[in-house]
Structure formats: C-alpha cells, structure tokens
Amino acid sequence: MATDPQHSLNRLSAGGLLIALGIIFGDIGTSPLYVFKAIFNKGTIDSNLVIGSISCVFWTLTLQTTVKYVIITLNADNKGEGGILSLYSLVKRKAKWLIIPAIIGASTLLADGMITPAITISSAVEGLAIQNPGFPTVPVVIAIISLLFLIQRFGTSIVGRIFGPLMFIWFSTIAFLGFRYIDDAPQVLKAINPYYAIETLINYPNALFIIGAIFLCTTGAEALYSDMGHCGKTNIRISWIFVKLSLILNYFGQGAWLLLHEGNQIGETNPFFAIMPDWFVIYGVTIATVAAVIASQAMISGSFTLISEAVRLNIWPKVAIRYPSDQKGQLYVPSINLILFAGCMLIIFVFRESSNMEAAYGLAINLTFITTTILMCFFMLRKHINKIWIILFALVFFTIEITFLLGNMIKIEHGGWLTLLLASSIFIVMFCWYGARKIKNRYVRFVDIKQYYPLIAELSDDISVPTFASQLVYLTSANNKEEIEAKVMYSIINKKPKRADVYWLVHVDVMDTPHARDYVVTQLIPGKLVRIDFKLGFREEQRISLLFRKVVEDMVNKGEIDITSHYKTLNKYKITGDFNFVVLEKIFSKTSDLNWGNRIIMEIYKLLKHFSLSEEKGFGLDSSFVTLERVPLNIPNTDNIQLKRVKG
C-alpha cells in the first residue's frame, strides 16, 4: 500500500519534534529577551504591575497562541501547508474582497521579517554590556546580521539540521534559569489567576502602553501556522507543550526577580540576563545570540516562501527564485534578501538599541493576526462549522486583537511609524500588481477558436508561406478550451503569417493547493493544433520549458504526436523539428480612459515592470527559443477622429 506523504508529514516523531523546535518556535522562543524590559521601560518596579503583567503574558500565550493558533488555526491546512496565502487560497472563492486582508497579512508579515532579526539579535548581543559597560554592541549586531543575509545564497540546509538541538538547549536553559528563581518569590504564581490580568488592564493608568508591550510575547505565533508544512501539525502541537512550559517558567522566574527588587529603578537592566548567575552571563549571551540568529533565519526563510507563493498568485512581480539545495522548501529569493537586509539596516540605523526597537515591534504582526482571524471565519464557514461557534471565535479573538491593536497604536509616534511605513510600501506593491492584472484582463478579448480550425490546418500545409518554426508554441490565458485570445490569432494569421507543422497552446492554471503537477492534453486539430493545460500548485516552480518538453516526450513515446521535421533532408534522417515559443507581452498603450484610481495603479505597475523578470524568464523559458511580441491592449479606435479631405 502506498504511503500518504501527508500522513508521514504529520506523524509524531522525535525528528519532527526537533525540526519544529528549530524552525517553528524561534521567534516566539526569543520573546523573553525583551518582553519585561519593554513592559517596565526603565521605570520603577511595582509588584502589582509585575503580577498583572505576568498574568497577561500567561493568558495571552494561552488564548492567542495555544487556543487560536495551535488548536484552531492549524486545522486550516492546505494539503499540509499553512500560512496567510495558503489560507487565502482555501477561501478566496467565498468573496473577491478577501484578497485585501490576504495582502495586508502578507505585507505586514514581511515587515515583521525586517524587524525580527534587528530586535532579537540586538537584545541578545546587548547582554555583553552587562559585564562590559560601554561595549559597542551595534557594530557586532550589524556584522552578525550582514553575515546571516550573506549566507542565504548558499542555502541553509546544513545549518538547518543543527537548529533543532540548539533550540532544545535554548528552551531547556531558559526553563531552568526561570525555575530556580520562582522558589525565591513563590507569590509570583498568583499570576495564573486571570483576575490579576483583568485588574491591571482596567486599573493601571498606562494600560494601553502595557498591552502593546505584552503583545510582544506572542509575536511569533503566526510562524506556527506559516511553517506547518515543514513538520506537520501533530509535531507542532506536541512540541508546543514543551515550548510553552519553558516560556512560562522563564517569565515567572523573571517576575520573581522583579518582585525581589520591588521599588528599585529597572534602568538599563534586562530581567532576562539578571536571573543568570554572573559566571553564566557570557554563556547565556552566546546561547541567546544563537537562538536569535535561528529565529531570524526562520523569518527570512518564511519570507522567501511567502514571496514565492505571492508570485504564483500574481500579487508580487515575477522575481528570480533560486533553489540552492535539494531540500524540500529550500529556496532563495535574491531581491527579497536584499530588501529584508536593507530594512534591517534601516531599523538599526534609526533605533540603534533594542529598547528603542520595542516601540516599533508588534504593530505590523498585530495586523497579520487580525487578517488571519478574518480569513479563518470564512474557512469555518466553508467547513460548515456551526455559526454560533464562528461568532464566538470572532468575538473572542477580534476583541483580544483589537485591544492589542489599540495598545500598539500608541507605539506609532515612538517608532511604529517605521514598520507601518515598510508594511504600507509592500502593500502598495502587492495591491498594484494584483490590481493591474485585473485591469489588463478587462481588455483581453477572446474569440471562438473553432472558427479558425480550417484556416490553421490549411496554413500548416501552405508551402507558399515560409515555415516560421516546426513546432510553434503560444502561452494562452484562456481558461476555456474553446476560446483563444484574439491577439494570438492575429499573431498567427495577420502579423506576418506564421506557418508551423504543429501549433501548441500552453495554459498554466495555478491551483488552490500548494503542490500539484497535473496536466491535460487536448488535440484540437489532431496532429496540427494541440492544447496543454498545466495545473500547478501555488508553491510549484513554473518551469514551463522543462514541463512542456516532458509532456511532448511522453506524447511522442505514446505515438500521439510526430515532431519530426518536415524539411525533406531533416525528415529523411528523422531529425526533430525546431521549437519556438511566442510570448505576447500585453502592454497598456494609454491610461487616459481609466479613472484616476486605476490610472495610479497602472503607473505604479509600469514602474514595477522595470524591476520584474521578463515574461519569458518568469515562465522559465529558454530565451534562445523565444519570440517576444508586444501587443497593445487598448488600441484607440478611429470613431472620434475627424478628418477633412481636400483636393491636392
């Protein structure tokens, strides 16, 4: 019996648990580095605030991370894959406007990918200043981040194998460090009671600021869902038990230390490093830095995957995507690597210290959480879940996330403006690329291909017309097999008639599932006009040239098509005919007939086209076998042209 790959992926195993520790929990696992430092913000230690904030952290991890993501959202798997765009692919047929929350979620997730390396690595390296005041941490942070982005081009599969054991050491270490302090102030355990969380949020005078800081404890929750395809939901759920226990022990340990120092100014002290013995600080900083690099690597890899999905779903310009190793899911996107690196450097240049970055952190990912909740409501509708449960889900999590959003909004003037600016820039790129495609599609005219069957058959045999190519291939966007773009027929018949032995029409349909490599062959005119429909998953590489060659080879082996050249000499020696791809690049000749909103979209699209791959490279075609024809979509007609003929 064949083994279901999805079943194997979700099967509980020691290896799967280690992989989950290494690539799923890096971001949320390093949050103890900066959460309490952000809550107290160099102020005075107050015991009521300590108990209340720990209670808030405990229940945030329980409700937001455990209930929403680990228990509920992981069920929304798209053939084993997760993430905001995978979820969108599952529900997009429910309503067209769902593209908006999907794009918002994707853009804010990418913005989060810029600030995560900066804040986590800065927080870890700043531990060196504990025993060495005045130590220049910024150059060290810049060097580590620069090296991290530099090695992306070589692939990280080898490094990835040791991520799991290293993160196991990290979580074990922070759990032990926290546990040993709890006994010194056992009253910290009162924080398990949600009463203290509610009381703090209601009565504390600066509650919204505290809410924004508390939110940092759950910023990595989205990664649990985004990286589900790497190790399966079962391994994530089981390993989360260990991760959550480690986080809670460390937070409670930091809380115990704070209670022991009630009334003191926290100043520059980071409670995370304060609970370490003096002799262990250097080792703790080293372990924390390694964990921060792993968390950053997970965000970078996740950003590459997100962009590759966005390209397939036509919400990001076609960019070069490389595969540096044979490991599944291992890819490298040079342009995004550069954008993320530039974003990280900008954040370090503007904020310099992690305490300043905390104000900018959280706002972007908060919006991702809200958009995930919106899409999850539609997913539950699709699954016919009882509407009472859907309403309850929406009420609980919209209340929690909008409350967090109000807290994070206070951060805008203190640094949140930068991440909001970065996320908005990415959103504009995604929205305009998607919108321009929709606008262009309105101008594409399709015709009934059947009426051209006799003409194509005769043209193929008309020796008075020079042979353009033995095998002539057109990429078509027509979903209906009985239709074809009018521009394709114009190219074959009117724009220098193109004679070929066989005409091929290739259509690529991006499926809602992540991994699919299916195709359908239709002989429209047997031996003369053949259509191939590729049905590719949104995570599959669109190497159309190779895929097309494979299909043709299969058809030849089965005797379904003869691609031997019709030239007498070549035919005598059974030489295969030449192939030529004709790519029609649809251009917008003028935008004056569009409304001002669509005009702006098209102008931004024209700018983005300069930075995107050409049509042939985007489809993985060999440029030596490609003829590129630019065709205008909106040709002005002559109806409104007034001319007067006069005698010469």
PEGI-V820271 format. One record per backbone hydrogen bond with DSSP energy under -0.5 kcal/mol. CO is the residue of the C=O (numbers start at 1). NH is the residue of the N-H. If there is no record, write none. Layout:
co=CO nh=NH
co=CO nh=NH
This chain:
co=3 nh=5
co=4 nh=8
co=5 nh=9
co=6 nh=10
co=7 nh=11
co=13 nh=17
co=14 nh=18
co=15 nh=19
co=16 nh=20
co=17 nh=21
co=18 nh=22
co=19 nh=23
co=20 nh=24
co=20 nh=25
co=25 nh=29
co=26 nh=30
co=27 nh=30
co=28 nh=31
co=30 nh=33
co=31 nh=34
co=31 nh=35
co=34 nh=38
co=35 nh=39
co=36 nh=40
co=37 nh=41
co=40 nh=43
co=42 nh=267
co=43 nh=266
co=44 nh=46
co=45 nh=263
co=46 nh=50
co=47 nh=51
co=48 nh=52
co=49 nh=53
co=50 nh=54
co=51 nh=55
co=52 nh=56
co=53 nh=57
co=54 nh=58
co=55 nh=59
co=56 nh=60
co=57 nh=61
co=58 nh=62
co=59 nh=63
co=60 nh=64
co=60 nh=65
co=61 nh=66
co=62 nh=67
co=63 nh=68
co=64 nh=69
co=65 nh=69
co=65 nh=70
co=66 nh=71
co=67 nh=72
co=68 nh=73
co=69 nh=74
co=72 nh=75
co=73 nh=76
co=75 nh=77
co=77 nh=79
co=78 nh=81
co=81 nh=78
co=83 nh=87
co=84 nh=88
co=85 nh=89
co=86 nh=90
co=87 nh=91
co=88 nh=92
co=91 nh=94
co=91 nh=95
co=95 nh=98
co=96 nh=99
co=97 nh=100
co=97 nh=101
co=98 nh=102
co=99 nh=103
co=100 nh=104
co=101 nh=105
co=102 nh=106
co=103 nh=107
co=104 nh=108
co=105 nh=109
co=106 nh=110
co=107 nh=111
co=108 nh=112
co=109 nh=113
co=110 nh=114
co=111 nh=114
co=111 nh=115
co=112 nh=116
co=113 nh=117
co=114 nh=118
co=115 nh=119
co=116 nh=120
co=117 nh=121
co=118 nh=122
co=119 nh=123
co=120 nh=124
co=121 nh=125
co=122 nh=126
co=124 nh=127
co=125 nh=128
co=126 nh=129
co=127 nh=130
co=128 nh=132
co=132 nh=135
co=135 nh=137
co=136 nh=140
co=137 nh=141
co=138 nh=142
co=139 nh=143
co=140 nh=144
co=141 nh=145
co=142 nh=146
co=143 nh=147
co=144 nh=148
co=145 nh=149
co=146 nh=150
co=147 nh=151
co=149 nh=152
co=150 nh=153
co=151 nh=154
co=152 nh=155
co=156 nh=160
co=157 nh=161
co=158 nh=161
co=158 nh=162
co=159 nh=162
co=159 nh=163
co=160 nh=163
co=160 nh=164
co=162 nh=166
co=163 nh=167
co=164 nh=168
co=165 nh=169
co=166 nh=170
co=167 nh=171
co=168 nh=172
co=169 nh=173
co=170 nh=174
co=171 nh=175
co=172 nh=176
co=173 nh=177
co=174 nh=178
co=175 nh=179
co=176 nh=180
co=178 nh=181
co=178 nh=182
co=179 nh=183
co=181 nh=184
co=181 nh=185
co=182 nh=185
co=183 nh=186
co=185 nh=188
co=186 nh=189
co=187 nh=190
co=188 nh=191
co=189 nh=192
co=190 nh=193
co=193 nh=196
co=193 nh=197
co=194 nh=198
co=195 nh=199
co=196 nh=200
co=197 nh=201
co=198 nh=202
co=199 nh=203
co=200 nh=204
co=204 nh=207
co=206 nh=210
co=207 nh=211
co=208 nh=212
co=209 nh=213
co=210 nh=214
co=211 nh=215
co=213 nh=216
co=214 nh=217
co=215 nh=218
co=216 nh=219
co=218 nh=221
co=220 nh=223
co=220 nh=224
co=221 nh=224
co=221 nh=225
co=222 nh=225
co=222 nh=226
co=223 nh=227
co=225 nh=228
co=227 nh=230
co=227 nh=231
co=228 nh=231
co=228 nh=232
co=232 nh=236
co=233 nh=237
co=234 nh=238
co=235 nh=239
co=236 nh=240
co=237 nh=241
co=238 nh=241
co=238 nh=242
co=239 nh=243
co=240 nh=244
co=241 nh=245
co=242 nh=246
co=243 nh=247
co=244 nh=248
co=245 nh=249
co=246 nh=250
co=247 nh=251
co=248 nh=252
co=249 nh=253
co=250 nh=254
co=251 nh=255
co=252 nh=256
co=253 nh=257
co=254 nh=258
co=255 nh=259
co=256 nh=260
co=257 nh=261
co=258 nh=261
co=259 nh=262
co=261 nh=264
co=264 nh=45
co=266 nh=269
co=269 nh=271
co=270 nh=273
co=270 nh=274
co=271 nh=275
co=273 nh=276
co=277 nh=280
co=277 nh=281
co=278 nh=281
co=280 nh=284
co=281 nh=285
co=282 nh=286
co=283 nh=287
co=284 nh=288
co=285 nh=289
co=286 nh=290
co=287 nh=291
co=288 nh=292
co=289 nh=293
co=290 nh=294
co=291 nh=295
co=292 nh=296
co=293 nh=297
co=294 nh=298
co=295 nh=299
co=296 nh=300
co=297 nh=301
co=298 nh=302
co=299 nh=303
co=300 nh=304
co=301 nh=305
co=302 nh=306
co=303 nh=307
co=304 nh=308
co=305 nh=309
co=306 nh=310
co=307 nh=311
co=308 nh=312
co=309 nh=313
co=310 nh=315
co=310 nh=316
co=311 nh=314
co=318 nh=613
co=322 nh=324
co=322 nh=332
co=327 nh=330
co=329 nh=331
co=332 nh=322
co=332 nh=334
co=333 nh=337
co=334 nh=338
co=335 nh=339
co=336 nh=340
co=337 nh=341
co=338 nh=342
co=339 nh=343
co=340 nh=344
co=341 nh=345
co=342 nh=346
co=343 nh=347
co=344 nh=348
co=345 nh=349
co=346 nh=350
co=347 nh=351
co=347 nh=352
co=348 nh=352
co=351 nh=353
co=353 nh=356
co=353 nh=357
co=354 nh=358
co=356 nh=359
co=357 nh=360
co=357 nh=361
co=362 nh=366
co=363 nh=367
co=364 nh=367
co=364 nh=368
co=365 nh=369
co=366 nh=370
co=367 nh=371
co=368 nh=372
co=369 nh=373
co=370 nh=374
co=371 nh=375
co=372 nh=376
co=373 nh=377
co=374 nh=378
co=375 nh=379
co=376 nh=380
co=377 nh=381
co=378 nh=382
co=379 nh=383
co=380 nh=385
co=381 nh=384
co=386 nh=389
co=386 nh=390
co=387 nh=391
co=388 nh=392
co=389 nh=393
co=390 nh=394
co=391 nh=395
co=392 nh=396
co=393 nh=397
co=394 nh=398
co=395 nh=399
co=396 nh=400
co=397 nh=401
co=398 nh=402
co=399 nh=403
co=400 nh=404
co=401 nh=405
co=402 nh=406
co=403 nh=407
co=404 nh=408
co=405 nh=409
co=406 nh=410
co=407 nh=410
co=408 nh=411
co=409 nh=412
co=411 nh=414
co=411 nh=415
co=411 nh=416
co=412 nh=415
co=412 nh=417
co=415 nh=418
co=415 nh=419
co=416 nh=420
co=417 nh=421
co=418 nh=422
co=419 nh=423
co=420 nh=424
co=421 nh=425
co=422 nh=426
co=423 nh=427
co=424 nh=428
co=425 nh=429
co=426 nh=430
co=427 nh=431
co=428 nh=432
co=429 nh=433
co=430 nh=434
co=431 nh=435
co=432 nh=436
co=433 nh=437
co=434 nh=438
co=435 nh=439
co=436 nh=440
co=437 nh=441
co=438 nh=442
co=439 nh=442
co=439 nh=443
co=440 nh=443
co=441 nh=444
co=443 nh=445
co=445 nh=486
co=447 nh=449
co=447 nh=484
co=448 nh=451
co=449 nh=452
co=450 nh=453
co=452 nh=456
co=453 nh=457
co=454 nh=458
co=455 nh=459
co=456 nh=460
co=457 nh=461
co=458 nh=461
co=458 nh=462
co=459 nh=462
co=461 nh=463
co=462 nh=465
co=464 nh=466
co=466 nh=499
co=469 nh=501
co=470 nh=472
co=470 nh=501
co=470 nh=502
co=471 nh=473
co=471 nh=580
co=472 nh=504
co=473 nh=582
co=474 nh=476
co=474 nh=506
co=480 nh=483
co=482 nh=449
co=482 nh=450
co=484 nh=447
co=485 nh=488
co=485 nh=489
co=486 nh=490
co=487 nh=491
co=488 nh=492
co=489 nh=493
co=489 nh=494
co=490 nh=494
co=490 nh=495
co=492 nh=498
co=494 nh=496
co=497 nh=499
co=499 nh=468
co=499 nh=469
co=502 nh=472
co=503 nh=530
co=504 nh=474
co=505 nh=507
co=505 nh=532
co=506 nh=476
co=507 nh=509
co=507 nh=534
co=508 nh=510
co=509 nh=511
co=509 nh=536
co=513 nh=538
co=514 nh=516
co=514 nh=539
co=516 nh=537
co=518 nh=535
co=520 nh=533
co=522 nh=524
co=522 nh=531
co=525 nh=528
co=525 nh=529
co=528 nh=503
co=529 nh=524
co=529 nh=525
co=530 nh=505
co=531 nh=522
co=532 nh=507
co=532 nh=534
co=533 nh=520
co=534 nh=509
co=534 nh=536
co=535 nh=518
co=536 nh=511
co=537 nh=540
co=541 nh=543
co=542 nh=544
co=543 nh=547
co=544 nh=548
co=545 nh=549
co=546 nh=550
co=547 nh=551
co=548 nh=552
co=549 nh=553
co=550 nh=554
co=551 nh=555
co=552 nh=556
co=553 nh=557
co=554 nh=558
co=555 nh=560
co=555 nh=561
co=556 nh=559
co=561 nh=563
co=563 nh=577
co=567 nh=571
co=568 nh=572
co=569 nh=573
co=570 nh=575
co=571 nh=574
co=575 nh=565
co=578 nh=471
co=580 nh=473
co=581 nh=583
co=581 nh=627
co=582 nh=475
co=582 nh=584
co=583 nh=585
co=583 nh=629
co=584 nh=586
co=585 nh=587
co=585 nh=631
co=587 nh=589
co=587 nh=633
co=591 nh=594
co=595 nh=599
co=596 nh=600
co=597 nh=601
co=598 nh=602
co=599 nh=603
co=600 nh=604
co=601 nh=605
co=602 nh=606
co=603 nh=607
co=604 nh=608
co=605 nh=609
co=606 nh=610
co=607 nh=610
co=608 nh=611
co=608 nh=612
co=614 nh=618
co=615 nh=619
co=616 nh=621
co=617 nh=620
co=619 nh=544
co=619 nh=545
co=620 nh=545
co=621 nh=623
co=622 nh=625
co=623 nh=626
co=625 nh=581
co=626 nh=628
co=627 nh=583
co=627 nh=629
co=629 nh=585
co=629 nh=631
co=631 nh=587
co=633 nh=635
co=638 nh=641
co=640 nh=642
co=641 nh=643
co=643 nh=645
